[in-house]
């Protein structure tokens, strides 16, 4: 995974896009521009770490609509909103839904540059966390319904004897399930697997 996030600029103001490209390239940041949200959704790479700078009011899908779509797609890039029509309720709405900042136009280019640079490291961390969570999810998906049932009880801290009684089976059978869970998920131990599940908030 790259450690140099790109910056997606989604804004219908062509002159603004050009000026931001010049500004970001002057400090070695890679900018990619889009005239509207639909174009961005059709062209962006959802796996590459990035910071997204987006206008609120655009033809077609608004910046808020884009934000909702990116949340639905599990896209973790830090989102910076810009608007010439911003107000306090609008900025509160954006931040409550996960945006990292809200700038009113016209803004100082240096201010935007500082925000982007500040959140580049956070972007890498966010994409790294998502990749780790997806890995845990894929590992859990290899389990049968019964193995998941056993794992849920293990997560609750129950020993094999109690799990066996709960499920109406033998301790030997539960131990076989535990061994299969470790093998299928590639876990060094069930304790390590449980830590991964809790760390990444993955449901079994």
Backbone as JSON Lines, residues from 0, in Angstrom:
{"i":0,"aa":"X","n":[0.85,-1.19,0.0],"ca":[0.0,0.0,0.0],"c":[0.89,1.25,0.0]}
{"i":1,"aa":"X","n":[0.59,2.21,-0.85],"ca":[1.4,3.41,-0.95],"c":[1.37,4.21,0.34]}
{"i":2,"aa":"X","n":[2.51,4.85,0.67],"ca":[2.53,5.72,1.84],"c":[2.44,7.18,1.43]}
{"i":3,"aa":"X","n":[2.06,7.44,0.17],"ca":[1.9,8.8,-0.34],"c":[0.49,8.97,-0.9]}
{"i":4,"aa":"X","n":[-0.46,9.31,-0.05],"ca":[-1.85,9.43,-0.5],"c":[-2.01,10.51,-1.57]}
{"i":5,"aa":"X","n":[-2.87,10.23,-2.54],"ca":[-3.22,11.25,-3.51],"c":[-4.28,12.15,-2.89]}
{"i":6,"aa":"X","n":[-4.56,13.25,-3.56],"ca":[-5.64,14.14,-3.12],"c":[-6.65,14.25,-4.25]}
{"i":7,"aa":"X","n":[-7.87,13.8,-4.0],"ca":[-8.96,13.9,-4.96],"c":[-9.65,15.25,-4.77]}
{"i":8,"aa":"X","n":[-9.77,16.01,-5.84],"ca":[-10.45,17.3,-5.79],"c":[-11.74,17.18,-6.6]}
{"i":9,"aa":"X","n":[-12.86,17.27,-5.93],"ca":[-14.17,17.12,-6.58],"c":[-14.87,18.47,-6.5]}
{"i":10,"aa":"X","n":[-14.88,19.2,-7.61],"ca":[-15.44,20.56,-7.6],"c":[-15.79,20.95,-9.03]}
{"i":11,"aa":"X","n":[-16.93,21.59,-9.23],"ca":[-17.34,21.96,-10.58],"c":[-16.7,23.26,-11.06]}
{"i":12,"aa":"X","n":[-15.91,23.91,-10.21],"ca":[-15.22,25.16,-10.57],"c":[-13.87,24.8,-11.2]}
{"i":13,"aa":"X","n":[-13.79,24.92,-12.52],"ca":[-12.57,24.52,-13.23],"c":[-11.37,25.34,-12.82]}
{"i":14,"aa":"X","n":[-11.55,26.64,-12.66],"ca":[-10.43,27.5,-12.26],"c":[-9.9,27.1,-10.88]}
{"i":15,"aa":"X","n":[-10.81,26.78,-9.98],"ca":[-10.39,26.36,-8.65],"c":[-9.61,25.05,-8.71]}
{"i":16,"aa":"X","n":[-10.1,24.12,-9.52],"ca":[-9.4,22.84,-9.65],"c":[-7.97,23.07,-10.15]}
{"i":17,"aa":"X","n":[-7.82,23.92,-11.14],"ca":[-6.49,24.2,-11.69],"c":[-5.57,24.82,-10.65]}
{"i":18,"aa":"X","n":[-6.11,25.75,-9.88],"ca":[-5.27,26.42,-8.87],"c":[-4.85,25.45,-7.78]}
{"i":19,"aa":"X","n":[-5.74,24.53,-7.42],"ca":[-5.39,23.56,-6.39],"c":[-4.37,22.55,-6.9]}
{"i":20,"aa":"X","n":[-4.48,22.19,-8.16],"ca":[-3.49,21.3,-8.75],"c":[-2.12,21.95,-8.69]}
{"i":21,"aa":"X","n":[-2.03,23.22,-9.07],"ca":[-0.76,23.94,-9.03],"c":[-0.22,24.0,-7.61]}
{"i":22,"aa":"X","n":[-1.09,24.3,-6.65],"ca":[-0.68,24.41,-5.25],"c":[-0.15,23.09,-4.72]}
{"i":23,"aa":"X","n":[-0.9,22.02,-4.93],"ca":[-0.51,20.72,-4.38],"c":[0.74,20.17,-5.05]}
{"i":24,"aa":"X","n":[0.81,20.31,-6.37],"ca":[2.0,19.81,-7.07],"c":[3.25,20.57,-6.65]}
{"i":25,"aa":"X","n":[3.1,21.81,-6.23],"ca":[4.26,22.61,-5.83],"c":[4.93,22.08,-4.58]}
{"i":26,"aa":"X","n":[4.19,21.25,-3.8],"ca":[4.78,20.66,-2.59],"c":[4.89,19.14,-2.71]}
{"i":27,"aa":"X","n":[4.79,18.63,-3.93],"ca":[4.99,17.21,-4.16],"c":[3.8,16.32,-3.87]}
{"i":28,"aa":"X","n":[2.61,16.9,-3.75],"ca":[1.4,16.12,-3.52],"c":[0.72,15.84,-4.86]}
{"i":29,"aa":"X","n":[0.27,14.61,-5.05],"ca":[-0.37,14.23,-6.31],"c":[-1.86,14.52,-6.27]}
{"i":30,"aa":"X","n":[-2.36,15.48,-7.09],"ca":[-3.79,15.77,-7.13],"c":[-4.47,15.11,-8.33]}
{"i":31,"aa":"X","n":[-5.68,14.65,-8.14],"ca":[-6.53,14.15,-9.22],"c":[-7.84,14.93,-9.15]}
{"i":32,"aa":"X","n":[-8.32,15.41,-10.3],"ca":[-9.48,16.3,-10.28],"c":[-10.68,15.7,-11.01]}
{"i":33,"aa":"X","n":[-11.87,16.14,-10.56],"ca":[-13.13,15.66,-11.11],"c":[-14.14,16.81,-11.09]}
{"i":34,"aa":"X","n":[-14.91,16.98,-12.17],"ca":[-15.85,18.1,-12.23],"c":[-17.14,17.87,-11.45]}
{"i":35,"aa":"X","n":[-17.39,16.63,-11.05],"ca":[-18.6,16.34,-10.29],"c":[-18.45,15.0,-9.57]}
{"i":36,"aa":"X","n":[-19.4,14.72,-8.7],"ca":[-19.32,13.52,-7.86],"c":[-19.44,12.24,-8.67]}
{"i":37,"aa":"X","n":[-20.31,12.23,-9.67],"ca":[-20.5,11.02,-10.47],"c":[-19.23,10.65,-11.22]}
{"i":38,"aa":"X","n":[-18.54,11.64,-11.74],"ca":[-17.27,11.37,-12.44],"c":[-16.26,10.78,-11.46]}
{"i":39,"aa":"X","n":[-16.21,11.35,-10.28],"ca":[-15.29,10.82,-9.26],"c":[-15.6,9.36,-8.96]}
{"i":40,"aa":"X","n":[-16.87,9.04,-8.73],"ca":[-17.25,7.67,-8.38],"c":[-16.93,6.69,-9.51]}
{"i":41,"aa":"X","n":[-16.96,7.18,-10.75],"ca":[-16.67,6.31,-11.89],"c":[-15.18,6.09,-12.11]}
{"i":42,"aa":"X","n":[-14.35,7.0,-11.6],"ca":[-12.93,6.96,-11.96],"c":[-11.97,6.69,-10.81]}
{"i":43,"aa":"X","n":[-12.35,6.94,-9.57],"ca":[-11.37,6.86,-8.48],"c":[-11.02,5.42,-8.13]}
{"i":44,"aa":"X","n":[-9.85,5.25,-7.55],"ca":[-9.4,3.94,-7.09],"c":[-9.76,3.79,-5.61]}
{"i":45,"aa":"X","n":[-10.72,2.94,-5.28],"ca":[-11.17,2.83,-3.89],"c":[-10.16,2.17,-2.96]}
{"i":46,"aa":"X","n":[-9.1,1.59,-3.53],"ca":[-8.11,0.9,-2.69],"c":[-6.89,1.77,-2.38]}
{"i":47,"aa":"X","n":[-6.73,2.87,-3.07],"ca":[-5.54,3.71,-2.89],"c":[-5.77,4.76,-1.8]}
{"i":48,"aa":"X","n":[-4.87,4.87,-0.83],"ca":[-5.02,5.89,0.21],"c":[-5.14,7.28,-0.39]}
{"i":49,"aa":"X","n":[-6.03,8.07,0.18],"ca":[-6.28,9.39,-0.39],"c":[-6.95,10.3,0.63]}
{"i":50,"aa":"X","n":[-6.87,11.6,0.33],"ca":[-7.67,12.62,1.01],"c":[-8.6,13.19,-0.06]}
{"i":51,"aa":"X","n":[-9.86,13.42,0.28],"ca":[-10.84,13.93,-0.69],"c":[-11.25,15.34,-0.31]}
{"i":52,"aa":"X","n":[-11.07,16.28,-1.25],"ca":[-11.53,17.66,-1.07],"c":[-12.75,17.83,-1.97]}
{"i":53,"aa":"X","n":[-13.91,18.13,-1.38],"ca":[-15.15,18.12,-2.16],"c":[-15.99,19.36,-1.89]}
{"i":54,"aa":"X","n":[-16.56,19.9,-2.96],"ca":[-17.49,21.02,-2.84],"c":[-18.84,20.5,-2.37]}
{"i":55,"aa":"X","n":[-19.6,21.34,-1.69],"ca":[-20.92,20.91,-1.22],"c":[-21.94,20.95,-2.34]}
{"i":56,"aa":"X","n":[-22.01,22.07,-3.05],"ca":[-23.02,22.23,-4.1],"c":[-22.4,22.01,-5.46]}
{"i":57,"aa":"X","n":[-22.86,20.95,-6.13],"ca":[-22.39,20.62,-7.47],"c":[-23.58,20.13,-8.29]}
{"i":58,"aa":"X","n":[-23.49,20.2,-9.62],"ca":[-24.57,19.64,-10.44],"c":[-24.72,18.15,-10.18]}
{"i":59,"aa":"X","n":[-25.94,17.68,-10.15],"ca":[-26.17,16.26,-9.9],"c":[-26.03,15.94,-8.42]}
{"i":60,"aa":"X","n":[-25.19,15.02,-8.09],"ca":[-24.99,14.61,-6.7],"c":[-24.23,15.69,-5.93]}
{"i":61,"aa":"X","n":[-24.75,16.05,-4.77],"ca":[-24.09,17.04,-3.92],"c":[-22.91,16.43,-3.18]}
{"i":62,"aa":"X","n":[-22.15,17.28,-2.51],"ca":[-21.06,16.79,-1.7],"c":[-21.55,15.89,-0.58]}
{"i":63,"aa":"X","n":[-22.68,16.24,0.01],"ca":[-23.25,15.4,1.07],"c":[-23.7,14.05,0.52]}
{"i":64,"aa":"X","n":[-24.26,14.08,-0.68],"ca":[-24.65,12.81,-1.31],"c":[-23.44,11.93,-1.57]}
{"i":65,"aa":"X","n":[-22.34,12.56,-1.99],"ca":[-21.11,11.81,-2.21],"c":[-20.6,11.23,-0.9]}
{"i":66,"aa":"X","n":[-20.66,12.02,0.15],"ca":[-20.22,11.53,1.46],"c":[-21.0,10.29,1.88]}
{"i":67,"aa":"X","n":[-22.32,10.32,1.71],"ca":[-23.15,9.16,2.07],"c":[-22.78,7.94,1.23]}
{"i":68,"aa":"X","n":[-22.52,8.16,-0.04],"ca":[-22.17,7.05,-0.93],"c":[-20.82,6.45,-0.53]}
{"i":69,"aa":"X","n":[-19.87,7.28,-0.17],"ca":[-18.56,6.77,0.23],"c":[-18.63,6.0,1.55]}
{"i":70,"aa":"X","n":[-19.46,6.47,2.45],"ca":[-19.67,5.72,3.71],"c":[-20.27,4.36,3.4]}
{"i":71,"aa":"X","n":[-21.26,4.33,2.51],"ca":[-21.9,3.06,2.14],"c":[-20.91,2.1,1.48]}
{"i":72,"aa":"X","n":[-19.91,2.65,0.8],"ca":[-18.9,1.82,0.13],"c":[-17.71,1.48,1.03]}
{"i":73,"aa":"X","n":[-17.79,1.87,2.29],"ca":[-16.71,1.59,3.24],"c":[-15.4,2.21,2.77]}
{"i":74,"aa":"X","n":[-15.49,3.45,2.32],"ca":[-14.3,4.17,1.82],"c":[-13.81,5.09,2.93]}
{"i":75,"aa":"X","n":[-12.61,4.85,3.47],"ca":[-12.2,5.54,4.69],"c":[-11.4,6.83,4.52]}
{"i":76,"aa":"X","n":[-11.32,7.37,3.31],"ca":[-10.49,8.56,3.11],"c":[-11.01,9.75,3.91]}
{"i":77,"aa":"X","n":[-10.11,10.54,4.53],"ca":[-10.52,11.79,5.18],"c":[-11.18,12.71,4.16]}
{"i":78,"aa":"X","n":[-12.3,13.31,4.54],"ca":[-13.08,14.15,3.63],"c":[-13.03,15.6,4.1]}
{"i":79,"aa":"X","n":[-12.64,16.5,3.21],"ca":[-12.61,17.92,3.52],"c":[-13.65,18.62,2.65]}
{"i":80,"aa":"X","n":[-14.62,19.27,3.28],"ca":[-15.66,19.98,2.53],"c":[-15.27,21.44,2.31]}
{"i":81,"aa":"X","n":[-15.64,21.96,1.14],"ca":[-15.46,23.37,0.83],"c":[-16.77,23.89,0.26]}
{"i":82,"aa":"X","n":[-17.16,25.11,0.65],"ca":[-18.41,25.65,0.12],"c":[-18.42,27.17,0.19]}
{"i":83,"aa":"X","n":[-18.98,27.78,-0.86],"ca":[-19.16,29.24,-0.87],"c":[-20.47,29.6,-0.17]}
{"i":84,"aa":"X","n":[-21.24,28.6,0.19],"ca":[-22.55,28.84,0.8],"c":[-22.63,28.17,2.18]}
{"i":85,"aa":"X","n":[-21.48,28.02,2.83],"ca":[-21.44,27.3,4.09],"c":[-22.05,28.08,5.24]}
{"i":86,"aa":"X","n":[-22.6,27.36,6.2],"ca":[-23.08,27.95,7.43],"c":[-22.81,26.95,8.55]}
{"i":87,"aa":"X","n":[-23.1,27.33,9.77],"ca":[-22.79,26.47,10.9],"c":[-23.55,25.14,10.84]}
{"i":88,"aa":"X","n":[-24.87,25.13,10.58],"ca":[-25.56,23.83,10.51],"c":[-24.98,22.92,9.42]}
{"i":89,"aa":"X","n":[-24.58,23.51,8.3],"ca":[-24.01,22.71,7.22],"c":[-22.68,22.09,7.63]}
{"i":90,"aa":"X","n":[-21.84,22.87,8.29],"ca":[-20.55,22.34,8.71],"c":[-20.72,21.29,9.8]}
{"i":91,"aa":"X","n":[-21.66,21.51,10.71],"ca":[-21.93,20.53,11.76],"c":[-22.39,19.21,11.14]}
{"i":92,"aa":"X","n":[-23.27,19.3,10.16],"ca":[-23.77,18.09,9.49],"c":[-22.61,17.31,8.87]}
{"i":93,"aa":"X","n":[-21.73,18.02,8.18],"ca":[-20.6,17.36,7.52],"c":[-19.69,16.68,8.53]}
{"i":94,"aa":"X","n":[-19.38,17.38,9.61],"ca":[-18.45,16.84,10.6],"c":[-19.07,15.68,11.38]}
{"i":95,"aa":"X","n":[-20.36,15.77,11.66],"ca":[-21.04,14.68,12.37],"c":[-21.05,13.4,11.55]}
{"i":96,"aa":"X","n":[-21.03,13.54,10.25],"ca":[-21.06,12.36,9.38],"c":[-19.66,11.88,9.0]}
{"i":97,"aa":"X","n":[-18.65,12.46,9.62],"ca":[-17.3,11.92,9.44],"c":[-16.31,12.78,8.71]}
{"i":98,"aa":"X","n":[-16.72,13.95,8.19],"ca":[-15.75,14.83,7.53],"c":[-14.71,15.31,8.55]}
{"i":99,"aa":"X","n":[-13.5,15.61,8.08],"ca":[-12.44,16.03,9.0],"c":[-12.31,17.55,9.08]}
{"i":100,"aa":"X","n":[-12.89,18.26,8.09],"ca":[-12.83,19.73,8.14],"c":[-13.84,20.31,7.18]}
{"i":101,"aa":"X","n":[-14.13,21.61,7.36],"ca":[-15.09,22.32,6.51],"c":[-14.57,23.73,6.3]}
{"i":102,"aa":"X","n":[-14.3,24.07,5.04],"ca":[-13.77,25.39,4.71],"c":[-14.79,26.2,3.92]}
{"i":103,"aa":"X","n":[-14.9,27.48,4.27],"ca":[-15.77,28.36,3.5],"c":[-14.96,29.05,2.41]}
{"i":104,"aa":"X","n":[-15.52,29.07,1.2],"ca":[-14.88,29.78,0.09],"c":[-15.2,31.28,0.18]}
{"i":105,"aa":"X","n":[-14.28,32.15,-0.19],"ca":[-12.9,31.83,-0.58],"c":[-12.05,31.55,0.67]}
{"i":106,"aa":"X","n":[-11.14,30.61,0.54],"ca":[-10.29,30.27,1.67],"c":[-8.83,30.5,1.27]}
{"i":107,"aa":"X","n":[-7.98,30.6,2.26],"ca":[-6.56,30.76,2.0],"c":[-5.99,29.44,1.49]}
{"i":108,"aa":"X","n":[-5.37,29.41,0.33],"ca":[-4.81,28.17,-0.2],"c":[-3.88,27.47,0.8]}
{"i":109,"aa":"X","n":[-3.12,28.27,1.54],"ca":[-2.2,27.68,2.52],"c":[-2.96,26.91,3.6]}
{"i":110,"aa":"X","n":[-4.15,27.4,3.93],"ca":[-4.99,26.73,4.93],"c":[-5.39,25.35,4.44]}
{"i":111,"aa":"X","n":[-5.83,25.27,3.18],"ca":[-6.21,23.97,2.62],"c":[-5.0,23.04,2.56]}
{"i":112,"aa":"X","n":[-3.87,23.59,2.15],"ca":[-2.65,22.78,2.06],"c":[-2.29,22.19,3.43]}
{"i":113,"aa":"X","n":[-2.4,22.99,4.47],"ca":[-2.1,22.51,5.82],"c":[-3.04,21.38,6.23]}
{"i":114,"aa":"X","n":[-4.32,21.53,5.9],"ca":[-5.31,20.51,6.25],"c":[-5.02,19.21,5.52]}
{"i":115,"aa":"X","n":[-4.75,19.31,4.23],"ca":[-4.46,18.12,3.43],"c":[-3.23,17.4,3.97]}
{"i":116,"aa":"X","n":[-2.16,18.14,4.2],"ca":[-0.93,17.52,4.67],"c":[-1.1,16.91,6.06]}
{"i":117,"aa":"X","n":[-1.92,17.55,6.88],"ca":[-2.15,17.02,8.23],"c":[-2.88,15.68,8.2]}
{"i":118,"aa":"X","n":[-3.73,15.49,7.19],"ca":[-4.56,14.29,7.16],"c":[-4.01,13.19,6.24]}
{"i":119,"aa":"X","n":[-2.89,13.44,5.6],"ca":[-2.32,12.4,4.75],"c":[-1.9,11.16,5.55]}
{"i":120,"aa":"X","n":[-1.26,11.38,6.68],"ca":[-0.86,10.23,7.51],"c":[-2.08,9.49,8.02]}
{"i":121,"aa":"X","n":[-3.12,10.24,8.39],"ca":[-4.36,9.62,8.86],"c":[-5.0,8.79,7.77]}
{"i":122,"aa":"X","n":[-4.85,9.24,6.52],"ca":[-5.41,8.48,5.4],"c":[-4.74,7.13,5.28]}
{"i":123,"aa":"X","n":[-3.42,7.1,5.38],"ca":[-2.7,5.83,5.3],"c":[-3.15,4.9,6.43]}
{"i":124,"aa":"X","n":[-3.26,5.44,7.63],"ca":[-3.69,4.63,8.78],"c":[-5.1,4.08,8.56]}
{"i":125,"aa":"X","n":[-5.99,4.91,8.04],"ca":[-7.37,4.48,7.83],"c":[-7.46,3.35,6.81]}
{"i":126,"aa":"X","n":[-6.71,3.46,5.73],"ca":[-6.74,2.42,4.71],"c":[-6.06,1.15,5.21]}
{"i":127,"aa":"X","n":[-5.04,1.3,6.03],"ca":[-4.37,0.13,6.61],"c":[-5.31,-0.6,7.56]}
{"i":128,"aa":"X","n":[-6.03,0.15,8.37],"ca":[-7.0,-0.47,9.29],"c":[-8.1,-1.19,8.52]}
{"i":129,"aa":"X","n":[-8.57,-0.56,7.45],"ca":[-9.63,-1.21,6.66],"c":[-9.13,-2.51,6.06]}
{"i":130,"aa":"X","n":[-7.9,-2.51,5.54],"ca":[-7.34,-3.73,4.96],"c":[-7.23,-4.83,6.01]}
{"i":131,"aa":"X","n":[-6.8,-4.47,7.22],"ca":[-6.68,-5.46,8.3],"c":[-8.04,-6.0,8.69]}
{"i":132,"aa":"X","n":[-9.04,-5.11,8.78],"ca":[-10.39,-5.57,9.13],"c":[-10.96,-6.49,8.07]}
{"i":133,"aa":"X","n":[-10.75,-6.14,6.82],"ca":[-11.27,-7.0,5.75],"c":[-10.59,-8.36,5.76]}
{"i":134,"aa":"X","n":[-9.31,-8.4,6.13],"ca":[-8.61,-9.67,6.22],"c":[-9.23,-10.54,7.3]}
{"i":135,"aa":"X","n":[-9.55,-9.95,8.45],"ca":[-10.18,-10.71,9.53],"c":[-11.57,-11.18,9.08]}
{"i":136,"aa":"X","n":[-12.3,-10.32,8.41],"ca":[-13.64,-10.7,7.93],"c":[-13.56,-11.88,6.96]}
{"i":137,"aa":"X","n":[-12.59,-11.86,6.06],"ca":[-12.44,-12.95,5.1],"c":[-12.11,-14.26,5.82]}
{"i":138,"aa":"X","n":[-11.29,-14.17,6.84],"ca":[-10.93,-15.37,7.58],"c":[-12.14,-15.96,8.3]}
{"i":139,"aa":"X","n":[-12.97,-15.11,8.85],"ca":[-14.16,-15.58,9.56],"c":[-15.16,-16.19,8.59]}
{"i":140,"aa":"X","n":[-15.21,-15.66,7.38],"ca":[-16.17,-16.17,6.39],"c":[-15.89,-17.61,6.0]}
{"i":141,"aa":"X","n":[-14.7,-18.11,6.3],"ca":[-14.38,-19.51,5.97],"c":[-15.01,-20.49,6.96]}
{"i":142,"aa":"X","n":[-15.54,-20.0,8.06],"ca":[-16.07,-20.87,9.11],"c":[-17.5,-21.32,8.81]}
{"i":143,"aa":"X","n":[-17.82,-22.52,9.27],"ca":[-19.2,-23.02,9.16],"c":[-20.05,-22.34,10.23]}
{"i":144,"aa":"X","n":[-21.37,-22.51,10.12],"ca":[-22.28,-21.93,11.11],"c":[-21.98,-22.47,12.5]}
{"i":145,"aa":"X","n":[-21.68,-23.76,12.6],"ca":[-21.38,-24.36,13.9],"c":[-20.07,-23.81,14.47]}
{"i":146,"aa":"X","n":[-19.08,-23.65,13.62],"ca":[-17.81,-23.12,14.09],"c":[-17.95,-21.67,14.57]}
{"i":147,"aa":"X","n":[-18.79,-20.92,13.9],"ca":[-19.06,-19.55,14.34],"c":[-19.75,-19.56,15.7]}
{"i":148,"aa":"X","n":[-20.65,-20.5,15.88],"ca":[-21.36,-20.62,17.15],"c":[-20.38,-20.9,18.28]}
{"i":149,"aa":"X","n":[-19.45,-21.81,18.03],"ca":[-18.42,-22.11,19.02],"c":[-17.55,-20.87,19.27]}
{"i":150,"aa":"X","n":[-17.17,-20.2,18.22],"ca":[-16.31,-19.03,18.35],"c":[-16.99,-17.92,19.16]}
{"i":151,"aa":"X","n":[-18.27,-17.71,18.95],"ca":[-18.98,-16.68,19.72],"c":[-18.93,-16.98,21.22]}
{"i":152,"aa":"X","n":[-19.05,-18.26,21.57],"ca":[-18.99,-18.63,22.99],"c":[-17.56,-18.51,23.53]}
{"i":153,"aa":"X","n":[-16.58,-18.78,22.67],"ca":[-15.19,-18.59,23.07],"c":[-14.92,-17.11,23.33]}
{"i":154,"aa":"X","n":[-15.48,-16.25,22.49],"ca":[-15.32,-14.81,22.66],"c":[-15.9,-14.37,24.0]}
{"i":155,"aa":"X","n":[-16.98,-15.05,24.42],"ca":[-17.59,-14.74,25.72],"c":[-16.75,-15.24,26.89]}
{"i":156,"aa":"X","n":[-15.63,-15.94,26.57],"ca":[-14.73,-16.39,27.61],"c":[-15.07,-17.73,28.22]}
{"i":157,"aa":"X","n":[-15.92,-18.5,27.56],"ca":[-16.35,-19.79,28.11],"c":[-15.35,-20.89,27.78]}
{"i":158,"aa":"X","n":[-15.01,-21.76,28.73],"ca":[-14.12,-22.9,28.46],"c":[-14.85,-23.98,27.68]}
{"i":159,"aa":"X","n":[-14.09,-24.92,27.13],"ca":[-14.67,-25.96,26.28],"c":[-15.77,-26.75,26.99]}
{"i":160,"aa":"X","n":[-15.59,-27.01,28.3],"ca":[-16.6,-27.79,29.02],"c":[-17.95,-27.08,29.03]}
{"i":161,"aa":"X","n":[-17.93,-25.77,29.25],"ca":[-19.18,-24.99,29.28],"c":[-19.76,-24.87,27.87]}
{"i":162,"aa":"X","n":[-18.9,-24.65,26.88],"ca":[-19.37,-24.57,25.5],"c":[-20.05,-25.87,25.1]}
{"i":163,"aa":"X","n":[-19.45,-26.99,25.48],"ca":[-20.03,-28.31,25.15],"c":[-21.41,-28.46,25.75]}
{"i":164,"aa":"X","n":[-21.57,-28.06,27.01],"ca":[-22.89,-28.17,27.65],"c":[-23.9,-27.26,26.95]}
{"i":165,"aa":"X","n":[-23.47,-26.05,26.63],"ca":[-24.37,-25.1,25.96],"c":[-24.87,-25.66,24.63]}
{"i":166,"aa":"X","n":[-23.99,-26.33,23.92],"ca":[-24.33,-26.8,22.57],"c":[-24.78,-28.26,22.55]}
{"i":167,"aa":"X","n":[-24.81,-28.89,23.71],"ca":[-25.29,-30.27,23.8],"c":[-24.39,-31.26,23.09]}
{"i":168,"aa":"X","n":[-23.08,-31.09,23.24],"ca":[-22.14,-32.0,22.58],"c":[-21.0,-32.3,23.54]}
{"i":169,"aa":"X","n":[-20.0,-33.01,23.06],"ca":[-18.9,-33.4,23.93],"c":[-17.77,-32.39,23.89]}
{"i":170,"aa":"X","n":[-16.94,-32.42,24.94],"ca":[-15.77,-31.55,24.99],"c":[-14.83,-31.88,23.83]}
{"i":171,"aa":"X","n":[-14.7,-33.16,23.5],"ca":[-13.83,-33.57,22.41],"c":[-14.27,-32.93,21.09]}
{"i":172,"aa":"X","n":[-15.59,-32.91,20.86],"ca":[-16.11,-32.29,19.63],"c":[-15.81,-30.8,19.61]}
{"i":173,"aa":"X","n":[-15.95,-30.14,20.75],"ca":[-15.66,-28.7,20.82],"c":[-14.19,-28.45,20.56]}
{"i":174,"aa":"X","n":[-13.33,-29.3,21.09],"ca":[-11.9,-29.14,20.85],"c":[-11.56,-29.31,19.37]}
{"i":175,"aa":"X","n":[-12.28,-30.22,18.7],"ca":[-12.09,-30.38,17.26],"c":[-12.51,-29.1,16.53]}
{"i":176,"aa":"X","n":[-13.63,-28.53,16.93],"ca":[-14.09,-27.28,16.33],"c":[-13.06,-26.17,16.55]}
{"i":177,"aa":"X","n":[-12.54,-26.08,17.75],"ca":[-11.55,-25.04,18.06],"c":[-10.31,-25.19,17.16]}
{"i":178,"aa":"X","n":[-9.87,-26.44,16.99],"ca":[-8.7,-26.69,16.14],"c":[-8.99,-26.29,14.69]}
{"i":179,"aa":"X","n":[-10.2,-26.6,14.22],"ca":[-10.56,-26.24,12.84],"c":[-10.65,-24.73,12.68]}
{"i":180,"aa":"X","n":[-11.16,-24.06,13.68],"ca":[-11.24,-22.59,13.62],"c":[-9.85,-21.99,13.48]}
{"i":181,"aa":"X","n":[-8.91,-22.49,14.29],"ca":[-7.53,-21.98,14.2],"c":[-6.93,-22.25,12.82]}
{"i":182,"aa":"X","n":[-7.16,-23.47,12.32],"ca":[-6.58,-23.84,11.03],"c":[-7.17,-23.01,9.89]}
{"i":183,"aa":"X","n":[-8.48,-22.86,9.88],"ca":[-9.14,-22.14,8.78],"c":[-8.79,-20.65,8.77]}
{"i":184,"aa":"X","n":[-8.66,-20.08,9.94],"ca":[-8.4,-18.64,10.01],"c":[-6.92,-18.31,10.04]}
{"i":185,"aa":"X","n":[-6.07,-19.34,10.12],"ca":[-4.64,-19.1,10.16],"c":[-4.18,-18.43,11.43]}
{"i":186,"aa":"X","n":[-4.95,-18.59,12.51],"ca":[-4.62,-17.94,13.78],"c":[-3.6,-18.77,14.56]}
{"i":187,"aa":"X","n":[-2.65,-18.1,15.21],"ca":[-1.69,-18.8,16.06],"c":[-2.39,-19.42,17.26]}
{"i":188,"aa":"X","n":[-3.45,-18.75,17.7],"ca":[-4.25,-19.25,18.82],"c":[-5.63,-18.62,18.74]}
{"i":189,"aa":"X","n":[-6.59,-19.21,19.47],"ca":[-7.92,-18.6,19.48],"c":[-7.88,-17.25,20.2]}
{"i":190,"aa":"X","n":[-6.99,-17.13,21.17],"ca":[-6.86,-15.84,21.86],"c":[-6.44,-14.74,20.91]}
{"i":191,"aa":"X","n":[-5.5,-15.07,20.01],"ca":[-5.06,-14.07,19.03],"c":[-6.18,-13.72,18.06]}
{"i":192,"aa":"X","n":[-6.95,-14.72,17.66],"ca":[-8.08,-14.47,16.76],"c":[-9.12,-13.59,17.43]}
{"i":193,"aa":"X","n":[-9.42,-13.88,18.69],"ca":[-10.4,-13.08,19.42],"c":[-9.93,-11.64,19.54]}
{"i":194,"aa":"X","n":[-8.64,-11.44,19.8],"ca":[-8.11,-10.07,19.87],"c":[-8.3,-9.33,18.55]}
{"i":195,"aa":"X","n":[-8.05,-10.03,17.44],"ca":[-8.24,-9.41,16.13],"c":[-9.71,-9.05,15.9]}
{"i":196,"aa":"X","n":[-10.59,-9.94,16.29],"ca":[-12.03,-9.69,16.11],"c":[-12.47,-8.47,16.91]}
{"i":197,"aa":"X","n":[-12.02,-8.38,18.15],"ca":[-12.42,-7.26,19.0],"c":[-11.75,-5.96,18.56]}
{"i":198,"aa":"X","n":[-10.48,-6.05,18.15],"ca":[-9.75,-4.86,17.72],"c":[-10.41,-4.22,16.51]}
{"i":199,"aa":"X","n":[-10.83,-5.05,15.55],"ca":[-11.39,-4.53,14.31],"c":[-12.92,-4.55,14.29]}
{"i":200,"aa":"X","n":[-13.5,-4.88,15.43],"ca":[-14.96,-4.86,15.58],"c":[-15.67,-5.7,14.53]}
{"i":201,"aa":"X","n":[-15.15,-6.88,14.34],"ca":[-15.72,-7.81,13.38],"c":[-16.69,-8.75,14.09]}
{"i":202,"aa":"X","n":[-17.92,-8.81,13.6],"ca":[-18.91,-9.68,14.2],"c":[-18.8,-11.08,13.61]}
{"i":203,"aa":"X","n":[-19.04,-12.07,14.45],"ca":[-18.95,-13.46,14.02],"c":[-20.34,-13.94,13.63]}
